[in-house]
Amino acid sequence: MGLIRWLRSFLSNDDLTVVTFGDSLTTRHEGHDEPLITLKLEQLLPDLNWINAGHSGDDVLSADKRFEKDVLRHHPDIVTILFGTNDSSFHHNVSQIEFRQTLIKWIEEIGSERVILITPPPVDEAKQLNKRTNERINAYRTIIITLSQKYQIPLIDLFLIFKNDSRYPEILHGERNDGLHFGEAGYNLYAASIAKCLREHFLTHP
């Protein structure tokens, strides 16, 4: 991964611009003045330049329409990509072929060395009845895992991180309490996993 070696050799951490690209899970404020994921990442890694490119309600097809404006125009050093929650829902129902093809397009346009792929977290199915199931989410998660292996991209398996937490499914409880939009505990896990991945794969020092 030549670009990662280049970043480590020539850039200090405060030169790095990281775009977090996603849906409502990336853009929700949960009672704060800015997106909660951005707030927590700024606390964990304050020397990095954080740009939040989340948009509520997006699947990969709608997000692709703003990809140039919200991601590429910032010339990011690193982009985290978290989609699949809406794509796998019964009402969006983005085909797995379209989901995979769109992710590949983004990976190749950004550059695989600059990407971190994140799997969508599970939902509380009792509260997401007739909207989403973890079985369907897991199918899109599998696509993300496969692409991370194909392109040798760092992967954050948020689905597994949430599922393995002793507080699951309580951590899915956010302001809306809909079994989908999680709150403080979930964002702590989300942010910590991104920070850990950046330290392991991109940053010059912890």
C-alpha positions in Angstrom: 0.0 0.0 0.0 2.3 2.7 -1.3 0.3 5.7 -0.5 0.1 4.7 3.2 3.9 4.5 3.3 4.0 7.9 1.6 1.7 9.4 4.1 3.7 8.1 7.0 7.0 9.4 5.4 6.0 12.9 4.4 2.9 14.0 6.2 2.3 14.8 9.9 -1.0 14.0 11.4 -2.3 17.5 11.3 -1.9 17.5 7.5 -4.4 14.7 7.1 -8.0 15.4 5.9 -10.5 12.6 6.7 -13.9 12.6 5.2 -16.6 10.4 6.9 -19.0 9.5 4.2 -22.3 7.9 5.1 -26.0 8.2 5.9 -27.9 9.3 9.0 -25.7 7.2 11.2 -22.8 9.5 10.2 -24.6 12.8 10.3 -26.9 12.5 13.4 -26.3 15.1 16.2 -28.1 13.2 19.0 -28.7 16.5 20.9 -25.3 18.0 20.2 -24.4 21.0 18.1 -22.5 19.0 15.4 -22.6 15.4 14.2 -21.8 13.2 17.2 -19.3 11.1 15.3 -17.4 14.2 14.3 -17.4 15.5 17.8 -16.1 12.3 19.2 -13.4 11.9 16.5 -12.3 15.5 17.2 -11.8 14.6 20.8 -9.9 11.4 20.0 -7.7 12.7 17.2 -7.8 16.5 17.4 -4.9 17.0 15.0 -6.7 15.7 12.0 -9.0 17.7 9.8 -12.5 16.1 9.9 -15.1 16.6 7.3 -18.5 15.0 7.8 -20.2 13.9 4.6 -23.1 12.1 6.1 -26.7 12.7 4.8 -29.8 11.4 6.4 -31.8 8.9 4.3 -29.1 8.1 1.8 -28.4 4.8 0.2 -25.4 4.4 -2.2 -27.4 5.4 -5.2 -28.5 8.8 -3.8 -25.1 9.3 -2.1 -23.4 8.8 -5.5 -25.2 11.9 -6.8 -23.3 14.0 -4.2 -20.1 12.0 -4.2 -18.1 14.6 -6.2 -19.3 17.6 -4.3 -19.2 16.1 -0.8 -16.2 13.8 -1.0 -13.8 14.3 -3.9 -13.8 18.1 -4.0 -12.2 18.1 -0.5 -9.2 16.1 -1.9 -9.3 13.9 1.2 -6.3 11.8 2.3 -8.6 9.2 3.9 -12.3 8.5 3.4 -14.4 6.3 5.7 -17.4 4.7 4.0 -20.4 3.5 5.9 -23.5 2.5 3.9 -25.8 -0.5 3.8 -28.3 0.3 6.5 -30.7 1.9 4.1 -29.6 0.0 1.0 -30.7 -3.3 2.7 -34.0 -1.9 4.0 -37.3 -3.1 2.5 -38.3 0.4 1.3 -34.9 1.3 -0.4 -34.1 -2.2 -1.4 -31.0 -1.3 -3.4 -29.9 -4.4 -5.3 -26.7 -6.1 -4.1 -25.3 -5.7 -7.6 -25.8 -2.0 -7.6 -24.5 -1.7 -4.0 -21.3 -3.6 -4.9 -20.8 -1.7 -8.2 -21.2 1.7 -6.5 -18.7 0.9 -3.8 -16.2 -0.3 -6.4 -16.7 3.0 -8.3 -16.0 5.0 -5.1 -13.0 2.9 -4.1 -11.4 3.3 -7.6 -12.1 7.0 -7.8 -10.8 7.8 -4.3 -8.0 5.3 -4.5 -8.0 2.1 -2.5 -5.1 3.2 -0.4 -7.2 6.1 0.9 -10.3 4.2 1.9 -11.6 2.6 5.2 -14.7 0.4 4.7 -17.2 0.1 7.5 -19.9 -2.5 7.8 -23.4 -1.3 8.9 -24.3 -2.0 12.5 -27.1 -4.4 13.4 -30.6 -3.1 14.3 -33.1 -4.0 17.0 -35.4 -6.0 14.8 -38.3 -5.7 17.3 -38.3 -2.0 16.7 -37.5 -2.2 13.0 -40.3 -4.6 12.1 -41.1 -4.5 8.4 -38.3 -2.1 7.8 -35.0 -3.9 8.3 -33.6 -7.2 9.4 -30.1 -8.2 10.5 -30.2 -11.0 7.9 -30.5 -8.5 5.1 -28.0 -6.1 6.6 -25.5 -9.0 6.9 -25.8 -9.8 3.2 -24.6 -6.2 2.4 -22.0 -6.5 5.1 -20.6 -9.6 3.3 -20.2 -7.5 0.2 -18.2 -4.9 2.1 -16.0 -7.5 3.7 -15.3 -9.1 0.3 -14.4 -5.8 -1.3 -12.0 -5.0 1.6 -10.3 -8.3 1.0 -10.2 -7.8 -2.8 -8.7 -4.3 -2.6 -6.7 -4.9 0.6 -8.6 -2.1 2.3 -8.7 -1.6 6.1 -12.1 -2.9 7.4 -14.1 -1.9 10.5 -16.7 -4.5 11.1 -19.1 -2.4 13.1 -21.8 -5.1 12.8 -19.6 -7.5 14.8 -18.3 -4.8 17.2 -21.9 -3.9 18.1 -23.1 -7.5 18.3 -20.2 -8.6 20.5 -20.7 -5.7 22.9 -22.1 -6.9 26.3 -24.6 -4.0 26.1 -26.2 -5.0 22.8 -29.0 -4.3 22.0 -29.2 -1.6 24.6 -26.5 0.4 22.8 -28.9 0.9 19.9 -31.0 3.2 22.0 -30.7 6.8 20.8 -32.9 9.8 21.0 -35.4 8.3 18.6 -35.3 4.9 20.2 -36.2 3.2 16.9 -33.7 0.4 17.1 -31.7 1.9 14.3 -30.3 5.4 15.3 -28.0 4.7 18.3 -26.9 7.2 20.9 -23.8 8.0 23.0 -22.7 4.4 23.6 -22.9 3.5 20.0 -21.0 6.5 18.9 -18.3 5.8 21.4 -17.8 2.4 19.7 -18.1 3.9 16.2 -15.5 6.7 16.9 -13.1 4.4 18.8 -13.1 1.9 15.9 -12.2 4.6 13.4 -9.5 6.1 15.6 -8.0 2.6 16.2 -8.0 1.9 12.4 -6.3 5.2 11.6 -3.6 4.7 14.2 -2.9 1.2 13.0 -2.9 1.9 9.2 -2.3 5.6 8.6 -0.9 7.7 11.4 2.8 8.3 12.1 2.3 7.9 15.8 -0.4 6.8 18.3 
